[in-house]
Amino acid sequence: QVRLVESGGGLVQPGGSLRLSCAASGFTFRRYGMSWARQGPGKARELVAQITTTGGSNYADSVAGRFTISRDNDKNTVYLQMNSLKPEDTAVYSCAAPIGTTYVWGQGTQVTVSS
């Protein structure tokens, strides 16, 4: 069974930082690219960052320069370092893996940026 378990969310002030983790199991992690997406209140899911099997990365314009995606294949974990957080970053953040013909999503972790 494919499992993706996110952690590290919480409440942070504008300008602050958080590091999210996604622990993966049930598949050969190192052979799959991984993604982070978010869904804010009343908004559609937005792809935030992607990392390839070889470490290449891509970011949404809204987070480029502030967020960094990385992976540790020995730990079967993908990370999202979030700096200079803004209120508009408030969302449930989920990680995803392309398994078969679809994406498998974790349960998500809440990030709230507020004064």
N, C-alpha and C positions, 0 to 999 in steps of 0.2 A: 504494500500500500504506500503510495506516494504521500509524504507528509512534509509540509512547510510550516514552521512555527516561528512567527515573528516575535520580537521582544525589543525593549528599549524605548518605547514611546513614553510620553508624559506631558506635563505642563511646563512650558518654558517661556521666558520673557522675550519680546522682540530683540533681535541681535544675538540671542543665545545659540547654543549648539546642542545637538543630540546625535547619538550614534545608534542606529537601528541594526539589529541582527536578524538573520533568517536562517534557522537550522533546518537542513534538508535531510531526508532519509527516504528509502524505498526505491531509489534509482541511482545510476552511476553518475554522481554529481559532476565530476570533472568533465564529462562528455556533453554537457548541456550549457548553453548560454542561460543567463538568469536575468530577471527584470525586477524592477520596483515600480509600482504604480500607486496612485493615491486617489481617493474620492472624498472631496469636501462636501459639506452639507448642501443639498440641493443641486449638486453638480454631478456630471458624468465622470466615470473613471478616466484618469489621465495617466498616460505612461510617463514616468519620470526619468528613469535611467535603465540602461541595459549594459551588460558585460558579456563578452564573448568567451568561448572556451580558452582563448589565448590571451585574455586580459584586455582586449580592446574595449572601449566604452563609448557610449553615446548618451546625451542628456537632452531633456526638453529645454527650450530657450528660457523658460521661467525659472529654472534652477541652475543652469550652467554657470560655472564659476563659484557656486556656493555649495553644491552637493558633490560628493565623490562616492562612486560605487567601487567596491573591491570584493575579492573573494579569497577564501582560504580553502583550497581543495583538501588539505589534510584534515580539516575540521568540518568539511561539508557545510560551509557557512558562507553566505553572502552578506555584505555590510552596506549600509548607506550612512555616510558621514554627512551631517547636515549642519552647516554653519550660517551665520548671519540670517537667522530665521526671521520670517515676516508673518504677520497675522494671516495673510492669504495662503501660507503653507499649511494651515490647519486642515487636517484631513485624517482619514484612516489610511494608513500605509500598508500595502500588501506586497509580498514577493510572489513571483510566478516562475514556473518552469514549463517549457513546451514538451508535453508528454503525449506521444502518439499524434493524434489529429487536433488536439486542443491544448489549452493552457490549464495548468493546475495552480490554484491560488491558495495562499495561506489564509488564516482567519483575520489577519490584519492587526495592527497596533495603532492606538489613537495618539496622534500628535496634536497638541493644542498650543498655539502661540498667542499669548495674551498678556497684557499688562495687569 
